[in-house]
Amino acid sequence: MRCIQIELDNGPEIASSRTQFMKRLVEFSDRYQVAIKLVYFPPYHSKYNPIERVWGILEQHWNGTLLNTVEVVLRWAATFTWRGHTPLVHQLETVYERGLKLTKLAFRPIAARLRRADGLRKWSVSIAPQ
Protein backbone atom coordinates (compact mmCIF):
# COMPACT_ATOMS: atom_id res chain seq x y z
CA MET A 1 0.00 0.00 0.00
CA ARG A 2 1.22 3.47 -0.82
CA CYS A 3 1.84 5.77 2.14
CA ILE A 4 2.65 9.43 2.50
CA GLN A 5 4.03 11.10 5.58
CA ILE A 6 3.13 14.72 6.16
CA GLU A 7 5.18 16.72 8.63
CA LEU A 8 3.18 19.53 10.22
CA ASP A 9 4.13 22.46 12.41
CA ASN A 10 1.25 22.04 14.88
CA GLY A 11 -0.36 25.35 13.95
CA PRO A 12 -4.00 25.75 14.93
CA GLU A 13 -5.33 25.49 11.37
CA ILE A 14 -3.90 22.01 10.84
CA ALA A 15 -4.28 20.47 14.27
CA SER A 16 -5.54 16.90 14.37
CA SER A 17 -8.56 18.14 16.32
CA ARG A 18 -9.74 20.28 13.35
CA THR A 19 -12.82 18.49 12.08
CA GLN A 20 -12.85 19.80 8.48
CA PHE A 21 -9.10 19.27 8.06
CA MET A 22 -9.28 15.68 9.27
CA LYS A 23 -12.41 14.98 7.22
CA ARG A 24 -10.64 16.14 4.06
CA LEU A 25 -7.58 14.00 4.82
CA VAL A 26 -9.74 10.91 5.35
CA GLU A 27 -11.55 11.63 2.06
CA PHE A 28 -8.19 12.06 0.30
CA SER A 29 -6.93 8.76 1.74
CA ASP A 30 -10.01 6.93 0.52
CA ARG A 31 -10.12 8.57 -2.90
CA TYR A 32 -6.48 7.87 -3.77
CA GLN A 33 -6.12 4.67 -1.74
CA VAL A 34 -3.11 5.94 0.14
CA ALA A 35 -2.28 5.68 3.83
CA ILE A 36 -1.46 8.98 5.50
CA LYS A 37 0.81 9.49 8.48
CA LEU A 38 0.67 12.90 10.15
CA VAL A 39 3.73 13.79 12.21
CA TYR A 40 3.49 17.01 14.19
CA PHE A 41 6.53 18.96 15.33
CA PRO A 42 6.34 19.98 19.00
CA PRO A 43 5.84 23.70 19.75
CA TYR A 44 8.97 25.85 19.38
CA HIS A 45 10.88 23.19 17.44
CA SER A 46 10.84 24.82 14.00
CA LYS A 47 14.56 24.08 13.62
CA TYR A 48 13.58 20.47 12.87
CA ASN A 49 11.11 21.48 10.17
CA PRO A 50 12.85 21.40 6.75
CA ILE A 51 10.55 24.05 5.26
CA GLU A 52 11.92 26.60 7.74
CA ARG A 53 15.35 26.26 6.07
CA VAL A 54 13.73 26.89 2.69
CA TRP A 55 12.11 30.08 4.01
CA GLY A 56 15.54 31.27 5.19
CA ILE A 57 17.08 30.63 1.75
CA LEU A 58 14.11 32.38 0.10
CA GLU A 59 14.65 35.44 2.31
CA GLN A 60 18.29 35.56 1.20
CA HIS A 61 17.15 35.29 -2.44
CA TRP A 62 14.80 38.25 -2.06
CA ASN A 63 17.66 40.15 -0.38
CA GLY A 64 15.52 42.86 1.20
CA THR A 65 13.35 43.50 -1.87
CA LEU A 66 10.19 45.37 -0.96
CA LEU A 67 7.40 42.84 -1.53
CA ASN A 68 4.65 45.43 -1.85
CA THR A 69 2.36 43.80 -4.41
CA VAL A 70 1.18 40.29 -5.17
CA GLU A 71 2.79 40.56 -8.61
CA VAL A 72 6.21 41.33 -7.10
CA VAL A 73 5.94 38.38 -4.71
CA LEU A 74 4.92 35.99 -7.51
CA ARG A 75 7.70 37.20 -9.81
CA TRP A 76 10.38 36.81 -7.13
CA ALA A 77 9.05 33.44 -6.03
CA ALA A 78 9.19 32.21 -9.64
CA THR A 79 12.91 33.10 -9.90
CA PHE A 80 13.87 31.09 -6.82
CA THR A 81 15.80 27.86 -7.26
CA TRP A 82 16.73 25.35 -4.60
CA ARG A 83 18.95 22.35 -5.28
CA GLY A 84 18.38 22.83 -9.00
CA HIS A 85 14.60 22.95 -8.74
CA THR A 86 12.39 25.90 -9.60
CA PRO A 87 8.92 26.23 -8.13
CA LEU A 88 5.60 26.24 -9.92
CA VAL A 89 4.19 29.58 -8.90
CA HIS A 90 0.61 30.66 -9.35
CA GLN A 91 -1.91 32.57 -7.32
CA LEU A 92 -4.88 30.75 -5.86
CA GLU A 93 -7.93 32.95 -5.61
CA THR A 94 -10.26 30.42 -4.04
CA VAL A 95 -11.79 31.71 -0.84
CA TYR A 96 -12.27 28.99 1.71
CA GLU A 97 -14.97 29.40 4.28
CA ARG A 98 -13.68 29.73 7.80
CA GLY A 99 -15.27 28.48 10.96
CA LEU A 100 -16.86 25.40 9.40
CA LYS A 101 -17.11 22.53 11.84
CA LEU A 102 -18.61 19.12 11.86
CA THR A 103 -20.91 18.36 14.75
CA LYS A 104 -19.57 15.89 17.29
CA LEU A 105 -21.98 13.30 15.93
CA ALA A 106 -20.89 13.88 12.32
CA PHE A 107 -17.21 13.74 13.31
CA ARG A 108 -17.44 10.39 15.13
CA PRO A 109 -16.97 8.21 12.02
CA ILE A 110 -13.98 10.35 11.01
CA ALA A 111 -12.47 10.21 14.50
CA ALA A 112 -12.90 6.42 14.50
CA ARG A 113 -10.64 6.24 11.43
CA LEU A 114 -7.79 8.13 13.11
CA ARG A 115 -5.14 5.93 14.71
CA ARG A 116 -3.18 7.83 17.32
CA ALA A 117 0.17 6.54 18.56
CA ASP A 118 0.28 5.47 22.20
CA GLY A 119 2.04 8.12 24.22
CA LEU A 120 2.07 10.52 21.26
CA ARG A 121 -1.66 10.86 20.63
CA LYS A 122 -1.42 14.54 19.71
CA TRP A 123 1.78 14.23 17.66
CA SER A 124 1.34 11.11 15.52
CA VAL A 125 -1.87 10.26 13.62
CA SER A 126 -2.37 7.59 10.94
CA ILE A 127 -5.21 7.23 8.45
CA ALA A 128 -5.75 4.05 6.44
CA PRO A 129 -7.86 4.11 3.28
CA GLN A 130 -11.11 2.15 3.01
FIKE-998516 format. One record per residue: residue in one letter; chain; z, y, x of N, C-alpha, C, O, CB in turn. Coordinates in Angstrom, 3 decimals, decimal comma. Atoms other than C-alpha are relative to their C-alpha. Glycine has a CB too. Layout:
N
ATOM|res|chain|n.c3|n.c2|n.c1|ca.c3|ca.c2|ca.c1|c.c3|c.c2|c.c1|o.c3|o.c2|o.c1|cb.c3|cb.c2|cb.c1
ATOM|A|A|Z|Y|X|Z|Y|X|Z|Y|X|Z|Y|X|Z|Y|X
...
This chain:
130
ATOM|res|chain|n.c3|n.c2|n.c1|ca.c3|ca.c2|ca.c1|c.c3|c.c2|c.c1|o.c3|o.c2|o.c1|cb.c3|cb.c2|cb.c1
ATOM|M|A|0,000|-1,182|0,841|0,000|0,000|0,000|0,000|1,240|0,882|0,705|1,304|1,889|1,215|0,001|-0,954
ATOM|R|A|0,030|-1,264|-0,731|-0,819|3,473|1,224|1,289|0,771|-0,258|1,874|0,686|-1,338|-1,233|0,846|-0,410
ATOM|C|A|-1,233|-0,774|0,130|2,136|5,767|1,840|-0,171|1,331|0,731|-0,749|1,392|1,816|1,224|-0,792|0,566
ATOM|I|A|-0,028|-1,285|-0,690|2,498|9,428|2,652|1,446|0,458|0,088|2,242|0,246|-0,827|-0,884|1,062|-0,731
ATOM|Q|A|-1,324|-0,582|-0,179|5,585|11,095|4,031|-0,171|1,506|0,001|-1,013|2,048|0,717|0,687|-0,501|1,320
ATOM|I|A|0,049|-1,455|0,095|6,163|14,719|3,135|1,329|0,532|0,499|2,387|0,182|-0,025|-0,295|0,479|-1,466
ATOM|E|A|-1,203|-0,622|-0,528|8,632|16,723|5,181|0,153|1,353|-0,670|-0,783|2,153|-0,699|-0,059|0,138|1,557
ATOM|L|A|-0,246|-1,202|0,792|10,218|19,530|3,179|1,179|0,776|0,569|2,082|0,202|1,178|0,258|-0,364|-1,472
ATOM|D|A|-1,034|-0,851|-0,584|12,409|22,461|4,126|1,236|0,194|-0,874|2,118|0,978|-0,523|-0,580|1,326|0,308
ATOM|N|A|-1,159|-0,074|0,893|14,883|22,039|1,245|0,138|1,340|-0,710|1,232|1,704|-1,142|1,250|-0,274|0,776
ATOM|G|A|-0,025|-1,238|0,773|13,950|25,349|-0,361|0,188|-0,307|-1,476|-0,095|-1,421|-1,916|-1,291|0,807|0,219
ATOM|P|A|-0,326|0,255|1,404|14,933|25,748|-4,005|-1,199|-0,378|-0,866|-1,023|-1,061|-1,875|0,652|1,205|-0,578
ATOM|E|A|1,172|0,293|0,813|11,367|25,494|-5,328|-0,464|-1,447|0,123|-1,186|-1,943|-0,742|-1,121|0,920|0,381
ATOM|I|A|0,471|1,361|-0,241|10,837|22,013|-3,903|1,141|-1,005|0,097|0,963|-2,101|0,629|-0,820|-0,042|1,265
ATOM|A|A|-1,149|0,902|-0,034|14,273|20,468|-4,276|-0,269|-1,221|-0,871|-1,012|-1,147|-1,850|1,280|0,725|-0,468
ATOM|S|A|0,240|1,236|0,753|14,371|16,899|-5,537|0,648|0,026|-1,377|0,485|-0,915|-2,154|0,516|-1,194|0,780
ATOM|S|A|-0,572|-0,155|1,340|16,317|18,138|-8,563|-0,917|0,809|-0,919|-0,633|0,948|-2,109|1,371|0,673|0,088
ATOM|R|A|0,937|-0,788|0,806|13,351|20,276|-9,738|-0,826|-0,938|-0,872|-1,597|-1,750|-0,361|-0,927|0,867|0,905
ATOM|T|A|0,607|0,961|0,916|12,078|18,488|-12,821|-1,528|0,039|0,026|-2,160|-1,016|0,084|0,487|0,260|-1,405
ATOM|Q|A|1,465|-0,093|0,011|8,478|19,799|-12,846|-0,588|-0,476|1,316|-1,612|-1,159|1,332|-0,445|1,438|-0,279
ATOM|F|A|0,472|0,414|-1,322|8,063|19,268|-9,104|0,007|-1,528|0,107|-0,977|-2,129|0,536|0,880|0,626|1,115
ATOM|M|A|-0,101|1,449|-0,108|9,271|15,679|-9,276|-0,952|-0,694|-0,976|-1,530|-1,730|-0,646|1,440|-0,451|-0,255
ATOM|K|A|0,936|0,562|0,975|7,220|14,980|-12,411|-1,416|-0,013|0,575|-2,133|-1,005|0,448|0,038|0,806|-1,320
ATOM|R|A|1,347|-0,082|-0,577|4,064|16,141|-10,636|-0,179|-0,980|1,158|-1,256|-1,553|1,322|-0,284|1,425|0,480
ATOM|L|A|0,103|0,963|-1,097|4,822|14,004|-7,581|-0,121|-1,430|-0,521|-0,886|-2,226|0,024|1,214|0,118|0,922
ATOM|V|A|0,096|1,337|0,595|5,351|10,910|-9,741|-1,406|-0,196|-0,576|-2,002|-1,259|-0,400|1,086|-0,197|-1,111
ATOM|E|A|1,360|0,094|0,550|2,059|11,626|-11,545|-1,028|-0,176|1,111|-1,967|-0,960|0,975|-0,332|1,251|-0,830
ATOM|F|A|0,909|0,119|-1,150|0,298|12,058|-8,191|0,055|-1,413|0,572|-0,984|-2,009|0,857|0,362|1,035|1,095
ATOM|S|A|-0,188|1,348|-0,526|1,739|8,765|-6,927|-0,730|-1,031|-0,863|-1,417|-1,914|-0,351|1,496|-0,338|0,079
ATOM|D|A|0,656|0,933|0,916|0,516|6,930|-10,011|-1,517|0,163|0,011|-2,251|-0,824|0,057|0,529|0,197|-1,413
ATOM|R|A|1,442|-0,259|0,080|-2,900|8,573|-10,122|-0,743|-0,530|1,217|-1,812|-1,126|1,084|-0,259|1,492|-0,145
ATOM|Y|A|0,690|0,387|-1,231|-3,767|7,872|-6,483|0,543|-1,287|0,614|0,142|-1,679|1,710|0,099|1,111|1,007
ATOM|Q|A|-0,571|1,267|-0,462|-1,738|4,666|-6,123|0,477|0,093|1,453|0,073|-0,689|2,314|-1,032|-1,125|-0,141
ATOM|V|A|-0,553|-0,225|-1,329|0,144|5,944|-3,105|1,509|0,179|-0,119|1,997|0,881|-1,005|-0,655|1,238|0,679
ATOM|A|A|-1,450|-0,196|-0,050|3,828|5,677|-2,276|0,276|1,333|0,688|-0,448|1,734|1,599|0,715|-1,182|0,750
ATOM|I|A|-0,363|-1,300|-0,563|5,500|8,977|-1,462|1,435|-0,069|0,498|2,328|-0,550|-0,200|-0,170|1,141|-1,051
ATOM|K|A|-1,343|-0,101|-0,570|8,484|9,492|0,813|0,258|1,469|0,277|-0,457|2,096|1,058|0,150|-0,868|1,309
ATOM|L|A|-0,390|-1,391|-0,221|10,151|12,901|0,673|1,168|0,017|0,975|2,192|-0,627|0,747|0,377|0,709|-1,345
ATOM|V|A|-1,054|-0,129|-1,004|12,209|13,787|3,733|0,331|1,479|0,122|-0,504|2,282|0,539|-0,438|-0,608|1,387
ATOM|Y|A|-0,432|-1,395|-0,005|14,187|17,009|3,494|0,743|0,339|1,290|1,617|-0,410|1,727|0,892|0,287|-1,214
ATOM|F|A|-0,753|-0,484|-1,146|15,331|18,958|6,531|1,309|0,605|-0,498|1,322|1,262|-1,539|-0,824|1,040|0,817
ATOM|P|A|-1,263|-0,623|0,414|19,001|19,978|6,338|-0,098|1,524|0,118|-0,938|2,032|0,861|1,181|-0,534|0,858
ATOM|P|A|0,006|-1,465|-0,111|19,745|23,695|5,843|0,199|0,451|1,449|0,953|-0,161|2,206|1,096|0,606|-0,892
ATOM|Y|A|-0,116|-0,644|-1,313|19,381|25,854|8,966|-0,484|-0,887|1,146|-0,027|-0,728|2,278|1,435|0,398|0,247
ATOM|H|A|0,553|0,862|-1,037|17,443|23,190|10,879|-1,516|0,167|0,090|-2,238|-0,809|0,291|0,360|-1,467|-0,274
ATOM|S|A|1,445|-0,230|-0,017|14,002|24,820|10,838|-0,621|-0,347|1,349|-1,831|-0,559|1,433|-0,300|1,447|-0,344
ATOM|K|A|0,574|0,333|-1,316|13,622|24,080|14,565|-0,606|-1,400|0,019|-1,439|-1,700|0,874|1,072|0,110|1,087
ATOM|Y|A|0,552|1,349|0,065|12,874|20,469|13,583|-1,254|-0,077|-0,867|-1,928|-1,106|-0,889|1,042|-0,956|-0,529
ATOM|N|A|1,136|-0,026|0,908|10,174|21,476|11,111|-1,253|0,453|0,761|-1,317|1,605|1,191|0,284|0,937|-1,209
ATOM|P|A|1,179|-0,350|-0,804|6,747|21,403|12,852|-0,747|1,231|-0,502|-1,340|1,950|0,303|-0,944|-1,161|0,034
ATOM|I|A|0,749|-1,154|0,513|5,263|24,048|10,550|0,574|1,310|0,522|-0,148|2,300|0,635|0,007|0,004|-1,532
ATOM|E|A|-0,607|-1,222|-0,533|7,737|26,596|11,925|-0,626|0,373|1,341|-0,771|1,557|1,642|1,523|-0,175|0,155
ATOM|R|A|0,673|-0,288|-1,274|6,066|26,264|15,349|-1,386|0,584|-0,250|-1,837|1,468|0,480|-0,108|-1,279|0,863
ATOM|V|A|1,322|-0,543|0,338|2,686|26,893|13,727|0,126|1,463|-0,410|-0,689|2,291|-0,004|-0,661|-0,824|-1,137
ATOM|W|A|-0,180|-1,399|0,403|4,013|30,083|12,106|0,201|0,888|1,230|-0,325|1,999|1,286|1,206|0,137|-0,964
ATOM|G|A|-0,214|-0,782|-1,221|5,187|31,267|15,541|-1,299|0,242|0,756|-1,535|1,346|1,246|0,996|-0,707|0,908
ATOM|I|A|1,289|-0,147|-0,682|1,754|30,629|17,075|-0,902|0,948|-0,788|-1,628|1,749|-0,199|-0,689|-1,381|0,178
ATOM|L|A|0,794|-0,891|0,848|0,103|32,379|14,112|0,433|1,456|0,185|-0,412|2,351|0,229|0,129|-0,409|-1,480
ATOM|E|A|-0,479|-1,367|-0,241|2,311|35,442|14,646|-0,517|0,538|1,327|-0,873|1,713|1,421|1,534|0,042|-0,019
ATOM|Q|A|0,554|-0,424|-1,290|1,196|35,561|18,286|-1,488|0,312|-0,142|-1,981|1,272|0,450|0,219|-1,093|1,076
ATOM|H|A|1,434|-0,218|0,214|-2,437|35,288|17,152|-0,252|1,352|-0,662|-1,163|2,081|-0,270|-0,594|-1,129|-0,862
ATOM|W|A|0,169|-1,284|0,695|-2,057|38,250|14,802|0,384|1,160|0,901|-0,145|2,262|0,752|0,841|0,035|-1,283
ATOM|N|A|-0,376|-0,975|-1,023|-0,384|40,150|17,659|0,320|1,388|-0,562|-0,167|2,399|-0,056|-1,105|0,117|1,007
ATOM|G|A|-0,450|-1,284|0,548|1,195|42,859|15,519|-0,990|0,687|-0,912|-0,752|1,827|-1,313|0,328|0,914|1,102
ATOM|T|A|0,979|-0,600|0,914|-1,871|43,503|13,348|0,675|0,320|-1,331|1,454|-0,480|-1,850|-1,215|-0,951|-0,217
ATOM|L|A|-0,540|-0,392|1,291|-0,956|45,368|10,188|-0,726|-0,799|-1,095|-1,917|-0,604|-1,334|-0,150|1,545|-0,228
ATOM|L|A|0,580|0,844|1,052|-1,534|42,845|7,400|0,230|0,701|-1,341|1,108|0,318|-2,113|0,635|-1,453|0,004
ATOM|N|A|-0,248|-0,866|1,148|-1,847|45,429|4,655|-0,852|-0,297|-1,224|-0,662|0,329|-2,267|-0,215|1,399|0,397
ATOM|T|A|0,776|0,399|1,171|-4,408|43,797|2,360|-0,195|-1,518|0,037|-0,072|-2,151|1,086|-1,381|0,744|-0,045
ATOM|V|A|0,273|1,438|0,077|-5,173|40,292|1,183|-1,215|-0,344|0,855|-1,236|-1,381|1,520|-0,230|-0,440|-1,471
ATOM|E|A|1,220|0,255|-0,765|-8,613|40,555|2,788|0,297|-0,086|1,497|-0,246|-0,948|2,188|-1,037|1,099|-0,269
ATOM|V|A|-0,359|0,020|-1,419|-7,102|41,335|6,205|0,719|-1,300|0,339|0,426|-1,921|1,360|0,886|1,215|0,361
ATOM|V|A|-0,742|1,242|-0,235|-4,713|38,380|5,940|-0,959|-1,189|0,023|-0,888|-2,023|0,926|1,086|-0,203|-1,088
ATOM|L|A|0,947|1,118|0,064|-7,511|35,988|4,917|-0,928|-0,020|1,207|-1,211|-1,086|1,754|-0,823|0,077|-1,283
ATOM|R|A|0,903|-0,070|-1,155|-9,814|37,202|7,697|0,712|-0,467|1,272|0,157|-1,251|2,042|-0,532|1,442|0,185
ATOM|W|A|-0,743|0,405|-1,188|-7,134|36,809|10,377|0,358|-1,482|-0,056|0,269|-2,178|0,955|1,268|0,844|0,148
ATOM|A|A|-0,351|1,413|0,122|-6,029|33,438|9,050|-1,204|-0,887|0,305|-1,051|-1,963|0,884|0,535|-0,299|-1,407
ATOM|A|A|1,217|0,786|-0,223|-9,637|32,207|9,194|-0,387|-0,058|1,480|-1,117|-0,963|1,883|-1,153|0,585|-0,809
ATOM|T|A|0,351|-0,010|-1,428|-9,904|33,098|12,915|1,002|-0,774|0,847|0,817|-0,909|2,056|-0,093|1,431|0,505
ATOM|F|A|-1,048|0,737|-0,714|-6,822|31,091|13,867|-0,483|-1,402|0,362|-1,115|-2,070|-0,456|1,283|-0,084|-0,854
ATOM|T|A|0,250|1,390|-0,367|-7,264|27,857|15,803|1,278|-0,560|0,601|2,046|0,150|1,250|-1,200|-0,124|1,001
ATOM|W|A|-1,173|0,666|-0,558|-4,605|25,349|16,734|-0,415|-1,400|0,388|-0,842|-2,194|-0,450|1,196|-0,022|-1,010
ATOM|R|A|0,397|1,304|-0,541|-5,284|22,351|18,949|-1,447|-0,338|-0,356|-1,778|-1,483|-0,662|0,935|-1,097|-0,522
ATOM|G|A|1,422|0,204|0,264|-9,002|22,829|18,377|-0,388|-0,036|-1,467|-1,557|-0,250|-1,790|-0,429|-1,251|0,628
ATOM|H|A|0,287|0,043|1,435|-8,738|22,951|14,600|0,058|1,411|-0,590|0,928|2,214|-0,252|1,001|-0,934|-0,730
ATOM|T|A|-0,026|-1,262|0,732|-9,599|25,896|12,395|0,338|-0,300|-1,460|-0,056|-1,339|-1,989|-1,370|0,758|0,120
ATOM|P|A|-0,417|0,265|1,377|-8,127|26,225|8,920|-1,103|0,276|-1,013|-2,031|1,043|-0,754|1,211|0,831|-0,337
ATOM|L|A|0,808|-0,370|1,161|-9,919|26,239|5,601|0,814|1,055|-0,731|1,929|0,788|-1,181|-0,343|-1,255|-0,935
ATOM|V|A|-0,752|-1,113|0,569|-8,901|29,581|4,186|-0,691|0,492|-1,259|-1,862|0,873|-1,235|0,149|1,148|1,021
ATOM|H|A|0,497|-0,600|1,226|-9,353|30,661|0,609|1,208|0,419|-0,842|2,310|-0,113|-0,705|-0,931|-0,994|-0,785
ATOM|Q|A|-1,072|-0,542|0,830|-7,320|32,570|-1,912|0,060|-0,744|-1,326|-0,947|-0,891|-2,018|-0,202|1,509|-0,237
ATOM|L|A|-0,217|0,611|1,304|-5,859|30,754|-4,883|0,472|1,086|-0,956|1,389|1,844|-0,641|1,036|-1,173|0,081
ATOM|E|A|-0,385|-1,033|0,949|-5,614|32,946|-7,926|0,637|-0,581|-1,251|0,869|0,129|-2,229|-1,201|0,830|-0,377
ATOM|T|A|-0,661|0,643|1,126|-4,036|30,423|-10,264|1,429|0,517|-0,108|2,149|0,593|0,887|-0,017|-1,542|0,153
ATOM|V|A|-1,370|-0,428|0,223|-0,842|31,715|-11,791|0,748|-1,159|-0,651|0,406|-1,609|-1,744|0,061|1,292|-0,886
ATOM|Y|A|-0,792|1,107|0,520|1,709|28,988|-12,272|1,187|0,555|-0,760|1,858|1,485|-0,313|0,466|-0,938|1,137
ATOM|E|A|-1,141|-0,443|0,781|4,281|29,396|-14,972|1,281|-0,347|0,722|1,401|-1,414|1,325|-0,016|-0,623|-1,397
ATOM|R|A|-1,295|0,218|-0,631|7,803|29,730|-13,684|1,014|-0,323|-1,080|0,838|0,020|-2,249|0,443|1,238|0,828
ATOM|G|A|-1,095|0,268|0,913|10,963|28,480|-15,266|-0,226|-1,168|-0,940|0,583|-1,400|-1,839|0,270|1,199|-0,791
ATOM|L|A|0,242|1,163|0,846|9,399|25,402|-16,861|0,930|-1,128|0,421|1,075|-1,410|1,611|-1,481|-0,449|0,080
ATOM|K|A|-0,898|1,114|-0,289|11,843|22,530|-17,110|-0,239|-1,097|-1,009|-0,614|-0,850|-2,155|1,478|0,449|-0,019
ATOM|L|A|-0,033|1,108|0,938|11,862|19,121|-18,610|1,415|-0,090|-0,550|2,377|0,233|0,148|-0,440|-1,344|0,677
ATOM|T|A|-1,344|0,243|0,526|14,751|18,359|-20,913|0,598|-1,186|0,745|-0,126|-1,960|1,371|-0,030|-0,263|-1,546
ATOM|K|A|-0,645|1,144|-0,660|17,292|15,888|-19,575|-0,563|-1,316|-0,520|-0,766|-2,257|0,246|1,523|0,041|-0,212
ATOM|L|A|0,550|1,212|0,600|15,933|13,298|-21,981|-1,414|-0,279|0,532|-1,742|-1,418|0,863|-0,021|0,126|-1,538
ATOM|A|A|1,376|0,168|-0,477|12,322|13,882|-20,893|-0,039|-0,339|1,488|-0,973|-0,998|1,946|-0,810|1,270|-0,265
ATOM|F|A|-0,022|0,243|-1,438|13,309|13,743|-17,206|0,534|-1,392|0,355|0,301|-1,866|1,467|0,841|1,059|0,683
ATOM|R|A|-0,596|1,315|-0,307|15,133|10,385|-17,442|-0,995|-1,019|0,547|-0,702|-1,665|1,553|0,641|-0,564|-1,237
ATOM|P|A|0,936|0,989|-0,560|12,018|8,207|-16,972|-0,494|0,384|1,396|-0,777|-0,487|2,219|-1,194|-0,170|-0,931
ATOM|I|A|0,412|-0,468|-1,338|11,010|10,353|-13,977|1,120|-0,300|0,988|0,880|-0,864|2,056|-0,336|1,538|-0,007
ATOM|A|A|-1,152|0,223|-0,880|14,501|10,207|-12,466|0,176|-1,484|0,310|0,592|-1,841|1,412|1,281|0,558|-0,643
ATOM|A|A|-0,135|1,443|-0,210|14,501|6,422|-12,898|-0,977|-0,506|1,056|-0,744|-1,549|1,668|-0,221|-0,748|-1,314
ATOM|R|A|1,009|0,400|-0,992|11,431|6,243|-10,636|0,363|0,440|1,414|-0,220|-0,048|2,382|-1,354|0,575|-0,375
ATOM|L|A|-0,367|-0,544|-1,309|13,106|8,134|-7,786|1,008|-0,918|0,674|2,056|-1,217|0,103|0,577|1,428|-0,137
ATOM|R|A|-0,904|0,846|-0,777|14,713|5,930|-5,144|0,614|0,858|1,094|-0,078|1,327|1,998|-0,746|-1,244|0,605
ATOM|R|A|-0,707|-0,845|-0,961|17,324|7,829|-3,182|0,729|-0,874|1,015|1,371|-1,860|0,654|0,996|0,943|-0,722
ATOM|A|A|-0,615|0,788|-1,064|18,561|6,540|0,169|1,522|0,096|-0,084|2,082|1,172|-0,294|-0,495|0,474|1,382
ATOM|D|A|-1,463|0,014|-0,028|22,202|5,473|0,283|0,490|0,915|1,115|0,004|0,861|2,244|0,541|-1,445|0,199
ATOM|G|A|-0,573|-0,906|-0,982|24,224|8,121|2,043|-0,828|1,243|0,265|-0,333|2,199|0,863|0,201|-0,720|1,266
ATOM|L|A|0,888|-1,152|-0,195|21,258|10,518|2,069|-0,713|0,337|-1,310|-1,888|0,703|-1,302|-1,038|-0,286|1,124
ATOM|R|A|0,607|-0,123|1,321|20,631|10,858|-1,658|-0,774|1,302|-0,185|-1,811|1,324|-0,848|1,064|-0,102|-1,056
ATOM|K|A|0,644|-1,306|0,158|19,710|14,536|-1,421|-1,145|0,195|1,000|-2,016|1,038|0,786|1,033|1,116|0,169
ATOM|W|A|0,906|-0,270|-1,115|17,659|14,230|1,778|-1,148|-0,992|0,129|-2,085|-0,740|0,887|0,772|0,013|1,268
ATOM|S|A|1,037|1,018|-0,140|15,517|11,110|1,338|-0,274|-0,620|-1,377|0,586|-1,277|-1,965|0,426|-1,097|1,036
ATOM|V|A|0,387|0,466|1,333|13,622|10,255|-1,870|-1,335|-0,727|0,118|-2,261|-0,227|0,758|-0,094|1,192|-1,020
ATOM|S|A|1,243|0,765|0,004|10,942|7,592|-2,366|-0,504|-0,172|-1,427|0,273|-0,304|-2,372|0,202|-1,375|0,670
ATOM|I|A|0,661|0,193|1,289|8,451|7,234|-5,209|-1,056|-1,070|0,197|-1,921|-0,939|1,064|-0,631|1,338|-0,544
ATOM|A|A|1,011|1,059|-0,054|6,445|4,054|-5,749|-0,933|0,156|-1,201|-0,484|0,481|-2,301|0,665|-1,422|0,012
ATOM|P|A|0,936|-0,129|1,125|3,277|4,108|-7,863|0,158|-1,149|-0,987|0,627|-2,231|-0,633|-1,444|0,051|0,510
ATOM|Q|A|0,029|1,055|1,027|3,012|2,153|-11,109|-1,430|-0,288|-0,362|-1,692|-1,143|-1,208|0,807|0,406|-1,263
